Amino acid sequence: MTYVKVCPFADVPADGALAVEVGDAPVAIVRSGDDLYALSDICSHAEVSLSEGEVEDGTIECWLHGSCFDLRTGKPTNPPATQPVATYKVKVEDGDVYVSLGSDD
């Protein structure tokens, strides 16, 4: 599994999200409490940036139509979205955030 450095940890707002690019993939780096997540930055319903939404109780809300997505699984927790968004492995090393889009081979 290959991790790519995407940003300093300090750039990710508390209980908020930061949009980054990993290759050609738009990724939202999300802090919720003490936890850090990485998921596709594109809503599965309306194809808008999830990183512009609100983070609360382990979910991120799409700002356009209000669908919320579980940060751990990417699954929608309410309509209108019915399809999950991709989630990715994330880690922090030496104050920087790293994301892996790949899988274990």
DSSP file (Angstrom, degrees, kcal/mol; ACC not computed):
  #  RESIDUE AA STRUCTURE BP1 BP2  ACC     N-H-->O    O-->H-N    N-H-->O    O-->H-N    TCO  KAPPA ALPHA  PHI   PSI    X-CA   Y-CA   Z-CA
    1    1 A M              0   0    0      0, 0.0     2,-0.5     0, 0.0   103,-0.1   0.000 360.0 360.0 360.0 128.7    0.0    0.0    0.0
    2    2 A T        -     0   0    0    101,-0.1   100,-0.5     2,-0.0    99,-0.4  -0.869 360.0-157.6-104.3 126.4    1.4    3.3   -1.1
    3    3 A Y        -     0   0    0     -2,-0.5     2,-0.4    97,-0.2    97,-0.2  -0.812   3.4-154.4-102.0 143.7    0.7    6.5    1.0
    4    4 A V  E     -A   99   0A   0     95,-2.7    95,-2.3    -2,-0.4     2,-0.3  -0.963  20.7-120.8-118.3 131.9    0.9   10.0   -0.5
    5    5 A K  E     +A   98   0A   0     -2,-0.4    93,-0.3    93,-0.2    91,-0.0  -0.572  37.7 168.2 -70.3 127.7    1.6   13.0    1.7
    6    6 A V  E     -     0   0A   0     91,-2.9    15,-0.2     1,-0.4    -1,-0.2   0.706  52.4 -27.6-116.6 -28.2   -1.3   15.4    1.2
    7    7 A C  E     -A   97   0A   0     90,-1.1    90,-3.4    13,-0.1    -1,-0.4  -0.972  67.8 -78.8-175.1 163.1   -1.1   18.2    3.8
    8    8 A P  E >   -A   96   0A   0      0, 0.0     3,-1.7     0, 0.0     4,-0.4  -0.573  40.8-125.9 -70.7 143.0    0.1   19.2    7.3
    9    9 A F  G >  S+     0   0    0     86,-2.6     3,-1.7     1,-0.3    87,-0.1   0.866 109.3  64.6 -56.4 -37.3   -2.2   17.9   10.0
   10   10 A A  G 3  S+     0   0    0     85,-0.5    -1,-0.3     1,-0.3    86,-0.1   0.697  92.1  64.3 -62.5 -19.3   -2.5   21.5   11.3
   11   11 A D  G <  S+     0   0    0     -3,-1.7    -1,-0.3     2,-0.1    -2,-0.2   0.659  81.7  89.1 -78.5 -15.8   -4.2   22.5    8.1
   12   12 A V  S <  S-     0   0    0     -3,-1.7     6,-0.1    -4,-0.4     3,-0.1  -0.738  83.0-127.6 -86.5 117.1   -7.2   20.2    8.7
   13   13 A P    >   -     0   0    0      0, 0.0     3,-1.4     0, 0.0    18,-0.4  -0.294  27.1 -98.7 -66.4 146.0   -9.8   22.2   10.8
   14   14 A A  T 3  S+     0   0    0      1,-0.3     3,-0.1    16,-0.1    18,-0.1  -0.442 109.2   0.0 -61.5 132.6  -11.1   20.8   14.0
   15   15 A D  T 3  S+     0   0    0     18,-0.3    40,-0.6     1,-0.2    -1,-0.3   0.911 125.6  88.7  47.7  48.7  -14.5   19.1   13.3
   16   16 A G  E <   -C   31   0B   0     -3,-1.4    15,-2.7    15,-0.5     2,-0.3  -0.846  69.6-112.6-154.4-172.0  -14.1   20.2    9.6
   17   17 A A  E     -C   30   0B   0     34,-0.4     2,-0.4    -2,-0.2    13,-0.2  -0.935   8.7-154.5-137.7 156.2  -12.7   19.1    6.3
   18   18 A L  E     -C   29   0B   0     11,-2.2    11,-2.9    -2,-0.3     2,-0.4  -1.000  19.8-132.7-131.6 130.3  -10.0   20.0    3.8
   19   19 A A  E     +C   28   0B   0     -2,-0.4     2,-0.3     9,-0.2     9,-0.2  -0.695  34.8 164.2 -83.6 132.3  -10.1   19.3    0.1
   20   20 A V  E     -C   27   0B   0      7,-2.8     7,-2.9    -2,-0.4     2,-0.4  -0.899  31.8-124.8-137.3 167.5   -6.9   17.8   -1.4
   21   21 A E  E     -C   26   0B   0     -2,-0.3     2,-0.6     5,-0.2     3,-0.1  -0.967  13.3-169.8-115.8 133.7   -6.0   16.0   -4.6
   22   22 A V  E >  S-C   25   0B   0      3,-2.7     3,-2.2    -2,-0.4     2,-0.4  -0.924  74.7 -50.4-119.2 102.3   -4.3   12.6   -4.6
   23   23 A G  T 3  S-     0   0    0     -2,-0.6     0, 0.0     1,-0.3     0, 0.0  -0.605 122.5 -26.3  64.7-123.3   -3.3   12.1   -8.2
   24   24 A D  T 3  S+     0   0    0     -2,-0.4    -1,-0.3    -3,-0.1    -3,-0.0   0.362 117.6 105.1 -98.2   3.0   -6.5   12.9  -10.1
   25   25 A A  E <   -C   22   0B   0     -3,-2.2    -3,-2.7    15,-0.0     2,-0.5  -0.745  66.5-137.7 -93.5 124.6   -8.8   11.9   -7.2
   26   26 A P  E     -C   21   0B   0      0, 0.0    15,-2.1     0, 0.0     2,-0.4  -0.678  29.8-174.1 -76.8 127.3  -10.5   14.6   -5.1
   27   27 A V  E     -CD  20  40B   0     -7,-2.9    -7,-2.8    -2,-0.5     2,-0.6  -0.966  20.9-144.3-128.1 138.2  -10.2   13.6   -1.5
   28   28 A A  E     -CD  19  39B   0     11,-3.4    11,-1.9    -2,-0.4     2,-0.6  -0.910  10.1-155.8 -99.9 123.2  -11.7   15.2    1.7
   29   29 A I  E     -CD  18  38B   0    -11,-2.9   -11,-2.2    -2,-0.6     2,-0.4  -0.898  22.4-168.3 -95.9 121.9   -9.5   15.0    4.8
   30   30 A V  E     -CD  17  37B   0      7,-2.6     7,-2.6    -2,-0.6     2,-0.5  -0.937  19.3-159.8-124.5 131.7  -11.9   15.2    7.7
   31   31 A R  E     +CD  16  36B   0    -15,-2.7   -15,-0.5   -18,-0.4     2,-0.4  -0.938  13.1 174.4-106.0 128.7  -11.3   15.7   11.4
   32   32 A S  E >   - D   0  35B   0      3,-2.3     3,-2.0    -2,-0.5     2,-0.3  -0.926  66.9 -49.8-133.1 107.2  -14.1   14.6   13.8
   33   33 A G  T 3  S-     0   0    0     -2,-0.4   -18,-0.3     1,-0.3     0, 0.0  -0.523 122.6 -22.5  63.3-126.3  -13.2   14.9   17.4
   34   34 A D  T 3  S+     0   0    0     -2,-0.3    -1,-0.3    -3,-0.1     2,-0.3   0.389 120.6  95.9 -93.9   2.1   -9.8   13.2   17.7
   35   35 A D  E <   -D   32   0B   0     -3,-2.0    -3,-2.3     2,-0.0     2,-0.4  -0.661  57.4-153.4-101.8 151.1  -10.3   11.0   14.6
   36   36 A L  E     +D   31   0B   0     -2,-0.3     2,-0.3    -5,-0.2    -5,-0.2  -0.967  16.0 179.2-123.6 137.0   -9.1   11.6   11.1
   37   37 A Y  E     -D   30   0B   0     -7,-2.6    -7,-2.6    -2,-0.4     2,-0.4  -0.904  17.1-153.5-133.9 159.3  -10.7   10.2    7.9
   38   38 A A  E     +DE  29  88B   0     50,-0.6    50,-2.9    -2,-0.3     2,-0.3  -0.993  27.0 152.9-134.9 129.7  -10.2   10.4    4.2
   39   39 A L  E     -DE  28  87B   0    -11,-1.9   -11,-3.4    -2,-0.4    48,-0.3  -0.959  52.5 -68.7-148.3 165.1  -13.1    9.9    1.7
   40   40 A S  E     -D   27   0B   0     46,-2.9   -13,-0.3    -2,-0.3    10,-0.1  -0.289  37.0-143.5 -55.0 137.7  -14.0   10.9   -1.8
   41   41 A D  S    S+     0   0    0    -15,-2.1     9,-1.7   -21,-0.1     2,-0.5   0.277  76.1  89.1 -88.8  11.8  -14.7   14.6   -1.9
   42   42 A I  B    S-F   49   0C   0    -16,-0.3     7,-0.2     7,-0.2    -2,-0.1  -0.945  79.2-127.0-115.9 119.6  -17.5   14.1   -4.4
   43   43 A C     >  -     0   0    0      5,-2.7     4,-1.5    -2,-0.5    -2,-0.1  -0.363  13.1-138.3 -59.4 136.0  -21.1   13.6   -3.2
   44   44 A S  T  4 S+     0   0    0     39,-0.3    -1,-0.1     1,-0.2    38,-0.1   0.617  98.7  46.2 -74.2 -11.7  -22.6   10.4   -4.7
   45   45 A H  T  4 S+     0   0    0      3,-0.1    -1,-0.2    36,-0.1    -2,-0.0   0.891 131.3   7.9 -94.5 -50.9  -25.9   12.2   -5.2
   46   46 A A  T  4 S-     0   0    0      2,-0.1    -2,-0.2     0, 0.0    -3,-0.0   0.389  89.0-122.3-120.2   2.6  -25.1   15.6   -6.7
   47   47 A E     <  +     0   0    0     -4,-1.5     2,-0.3     1,-0.2    -3,-0.1   0.897  64.7 133.7  55.5  46.3  -21.4   15.5   -7.5
   48   48 A V        -     0   0    0      1,-0.0    -5,-2.7     0, 0.0     2,-0.4  -0.786  66.9 -78.2-117.3 167.2  -20.5   18.5   -5.4
   49   49 A S  B >   -F   42   0C   0     -2,-0.3     3,-0.9    -7,-0.2    14,-0.4  -0.493  31.4-165.3 -72.0 118.8  -17.6   18.9   -2.9
   50   50 A L  G >  S+     0   0    0     -9,-1.7     3,-2.5    -2,-0.4    -1,-0.2   0.784  82.9  73.9 -70.7 -27.2  -18.3   17.2    0.4
   51   51 A S  G 3  S+     0   0    0    -10,-0.4   -34,-0.4     1,-0.3    -1,-0.2   0.646  88.6  61.8 -65.5 -11.9  -15.4   19.1    2.1
   52   52 A E  G <  S+     0   0    0     -3,-0.9    -1,-0.3   -36,-0.1    -2,-0.2   0.450  93.1  89.8 -88.4  -1.3  -17.6   22.2    2.0
   53   53 A G  S <  S-     0   0    0     -3,-2.5     2,-0.3     1,-0.1   -36,-0.2  -0.282  85.8 -87.2 -91.1 176.9  -20.2   20.5    4.3
   54   54 A E        -     0   0    0      7,-0.4     7,-2.8   -38,-0.1     2,-0.5  -0.613  30.6-144.7 -86.1 142.4  -20.6   20.3    8.0
   55   55 A V  E     +G   60   0D   0    -40,-0.6     2,-0.3    -2,-0.3     5,-0.2  -0.934  33.7 150.4-108.1 126.2  -18.9   17.7   10.1
   56   56 A E  E >   -G   59   0D   0      3,-2.1     3,-1.4    -2,-0.5   -24,-0.0  -0.951  58.9  -7.4-158.3 134.7  -20.9   16.4   13.1
   57   57 A D  T 3  S-     0   0    0     -2,-0.3     3,-0.1     1,-0.3   -25,-0.0   0.841 128.0 -46.8  51.2  44.5  -21.2   13.1   15.1
   58   58 A G  T 3  S+     0   0    0      1,-0.3    13,-2.6    12,-0.1    14,-0.4   0.664 120.7  95.7  76.5  16.3  -19.0   11.0   12.8
   59   59 A T  E <   -GH  56  70D   0     -3,-1.4    -3,-2.1    11,-0.2     2,-0.4  -0.902  60.8-142.9-132.0 163.3  -20.7   12.2    9.6
   60   60 A I  E     -GH  55  69D   0      9,-1.8     9,-2.3    -2,-0.3     2,-0.5  -0.997  20.1-143.1-124.6 134.8  -20.2   14.9    6.9
   61   61 A E  E     - H   0  68D   0     -7,-2.8    -7,-0.4    -2,-0.4     2,-0.3  -0.820  15.1-123.9-101.4 131.1  -23.2   16.6    5.4
   62   62 A C     >  -     0   0    0      5,-3.5     4,-1.5    -2,-0.5   -12,-0.1  -0.576  18.0-144.1 -68.9 128.3  -23.4   17.6    1.7
   63   63 A W  T  4 S+     0   0    0    -14,-0.4    -1,-0.1    -2,-0.3   -13,-0.1   0.701  89.8  55.6 -69.9 -19.8  -24.1   21.3    1.6
   64   64 A L  T  4 S+     0   0    0      1,-0.1    -1,-0.2     3,-0.1    -2,-0.0   0.956 128.4   1.5 -83.4 -51.3  -26.4   21.1   -1.4
   65   65 A H  T  4 S-     0   0    0      2,-0.1    -2,-0.2     0, 0.0    -1,-0.1   0.427  95.8-111.7-121.5  -0.9  -29.1   18.6   -0.5
   66   66 A G     <  +     0   0    0     -4,-1.5    -3,-0.1     1,-0.3     2,-0.1   0.523  57.1 153.9  88.0   5.5  -28.3   17.6    3.1
   67   67 A S        -     0   0    0     -6,-0.1    -5,-3.5    -5,-0.0     2,-0.4  -0.452  31.1-148.4 -64.9 141.6  -27.3   14.0    2.6
   68   68 A C  E     -H   61   0D   0     10,-0.3     9,-2.9    -7,-0.3    10,-0.7  -0.883   6.6-155.8-112.3 146.5  -24.9   12.8    5.4
   69   69 A F  E     -HI  60  76D   0     -9,-2.3    -9,-1.8    -2,-0.4     2,-0.3  -0.975  22.6-116.9-124.3 135.1  -22.2   10.2    5.0
   70   70 A D  E  >  -H   59   0D   0      5,-2.9     4,-2.8    -2,-0.4   -11,-0.2  -0.530  20.6-144.8 -66.9 127.2  -20.7    8.1    7.7
   71   71 A L  T  4 S+     0   0    0    -13,-2.6   -33,-0.2    -2,-0.3    -1,-0.1   0.780  95.7  48.6 -68.1 -26.6  -17.0    9.0    7.9
   72   72 A R  T  4 S+     0   0    0    -14,-0.4    -1,-0.2     1,-0.1   -34,-0.1   0.873 129.1  17.0 -79.9 -38.4  -15.9    5.4    8.7
   73   73 A T  T  4 S-     0   0    0      2,-0.2    -2,-0.2    13,-0.0    14,-0.2   0.653  88.3-129.4-111.7 -20.5  -17.8    3.6    5.9
   74   74 A G     <  +     0   0    0     -4,-2.8    11,-2.1     1,-0.3    -3,-0.1   0.409  60.1 141.7  81.0  -2.1  -18.8    6.3    3.4
   75   75 A K        -     0   0    0      9,-0.2    -5,-2.9    -5,-0.1    -1,-0.3  -0.476  57.5-111.4 -75.4 141.8  -22.4    5.0    3.5
   76   76 A P  B     -I   69   0D   0      0, 0.0    -7,-0.3     0, 0.0    -1,-0.1  -0.475  21.8-164.3 -69.5 142.4  -25.2    7.6    3.3
   77   77 A T  S    S+     0   0    0     -9,-2.9    -8,-0.1     1,-0.2     5,-0.0   0.474  72.6  13.1-105.9  -5.5  -27.2    8.0    6.6
   78   78 A N  S    S-     0   0    0    -10,-0.7     3,-0.5     3,-0.1   -10,-0.3  -0.977  89.2 -58.0-160.6 159.3  -30.1    9.8    5.0
   79   79 A P  S    S+     0   0    0      0, 0.0   -11,-0.1     0, 0.0     3,-0.1  -0.289  93.1  49.1 -73.2 164.7  -31.6   10.7    1.6
   80   80 A P  S    S+     0   0    0      0, 0.0     2,-0.1     0, 0.0   -14,-0.1  -0.979 104.8  69.6 -87.8 -10.1  -31.4   11.8   -1.0
   81   81 A A        +     0   0    0     -3,-0.5   -13,-0.1     1,-0.1    -3,-0.1  -0.420  47.9 169.4 -67.1 139.6  -28.1   10.0   -1.5
   82   82 A T        +     0   0    0    -38,-0.1    -1,-0.1    -2,-0.1   -37,-0.0   0.495  56.5  71.9-122.6 -14.7  -28.4    6.3   -1.8
   83   83 A Q  S    S-     0   0    0     -8,-0.1   -39,-0.3     1,-0.1   -38,-0.1  -0.830  78.7-121.6-106.7 142.5  -24.9    5.3   -2.9
   84   84 A P        -     0   0    0      0, 0.0     2,-0.3     0, 0.0    -9,-0.2  -0.266  19.2-127.3 -72.8 165.3  -21.8    5.4   -0.7
   85   85 A V        -     0   0    0    -11,-2.1   -42,-0.1     1,-0.0     2,-0.1  -0.822  35.9 -93.1-106.4 155.2  -18.7    7.4   -1.3
   86   86 A A        -     0   0    0     -2,-0.3   -46,-2.9   -47,-0.1     2,-0.3  -0.371  36.5-154.8 -67.3 143.1  -15.2    5.8   -1.3
   87   87 A T  E     -E   39   0B   0    -48,-0.3     2,-0.3   -14,-0.2   -48,-0.3  -0.876   9.6-159.0-115.4 154.8  -13.2    5.8    1.9
   88   88 A Y  E     -E   38   0B   0    -50,-2.9   -50,-0.6    -2,-0.3     2,-0.2  -0.902  25.6 -96.9-133.4 157.8   -9.4    5.7    2.0
   89   89 A K  E     -B  100   0A   0     11,-1.2    11,-2.3    -2,-0.3     2,-0.3  -0.528  44.5-175.3 -71.2 139.7   -6.7    4.7    4.5
   90   90 A V  E     +B   99   0A   0      9,-0.2     2,-0.3    -2,-0.2     9,-0.2  -0.990   8.8 171.0-139.3 145.9   -5.2    7.8    6.3
   91   91 A K  E     -B   98   0A   0      7,-2.2     7,-3.0    -2,-0.3     2,-0.5  -0.980  24.6-134.0-149.5 160.4   -2.4    8.2    8.7
   92   92 A V  E     +B   97   0A   0     -2,-0.3     2,-0.4     5,-0.2     5,-0.2  -0.978  25.2 172.0-118.5 128.6   -0.4   11.0   10.4
   93   93 A E  E >   -B   96   0A   0      3,-2.4     3,-2.1    -2,-0.5   -84,-0.1  -0.994  69.0 -12.9-136.9 129.6    3.4   10.9   10.6
   94   94 A D  T 3  S-     0   0    0     -2,-0.4     3,-0.1     1,-0.3    -1,-0.1   0.829 128.9 -52.0  51.4  37.7    5.7   13.7   11.8
   95   95 A G  T 3  S+     0   0    0      1,-0.3   -86,-2.6   -87,-0.1   -85,-0.5   0.516 116.2 108.6  82.3   4.8    2.8   16.2   11.6
   96   96 A D  E <   -AB   8  93A   0     -3,-2.1    -3,-2.4   -88,-0.3     2,-0.4  -0.879  64.4-127.6-117.2 150.1    1.8   15.4    8.0
   97   97 A V  E     -AB   7  92A   0    -90,-3.4   -91,-2.9    -2,-0.3   -90,-1.1  -0.794  23.7-169.0 -96.3 133.6   -1.3   13.6    6.7
   98   98 A Y  E     -AB   5  91A   0     -7,-3.0    -7,-2.2    -2,-0.4     2,-0.4  -0.956   0.7-165.0-123.5 142.2   -0.8   10.7    4.3
   99   99 A V  E     -AB   4  90A   0    -95,-2.3   -95,-2.7    -2,-0.4     2,-0.5  -0.968   7.6-157.1-128.4 142.1   -3.5    9.0    2.2
  100  100 A S  E     - B   0  89A   0    -11,-2.3   -11,-1.2    -2,-0.4   -97,-0.2  -0.983   9.7-178.5-117.9 123.4   -3.6    5.7    0.4
  101  101 A L        +     0   0    0     -2,-0.5    -1,-0.1   -99,-0.4   -98,-0.1   0.619  64.2  79.9 -87.6 -15.6   -6.1    5.2   -2.5
  102  102 A G  S    S-     0   0    0   -100,-0.5   -13,-0.3     1,-0.1     2,-0.3  -0.119  73.6-123.0 -87.3-177.7   -4.9    1.6   -3.1
  103  103 A S        -     0   0    0    -15,-0.1     2,-0.3     1,-0.0  -101,-0.1  -0.771  38.6 -82.0-119.5 167.1   -5.5   -1.7   -1.5
  104  104 A D              0   0    0     -2,-0.3    -1,-0.0     1,-0.2     0, 0.0  -0.534 360.0 360.0 -68.7 129.6   -3.2   -4.3    0.1
  105  105 A D              0   0    0     -2,-0.3    -1,-0.2    -3,-0.0     0, 0.0   0.370 360.0 360.0-115.6 360.0   -1.8   -6.5   -2.6
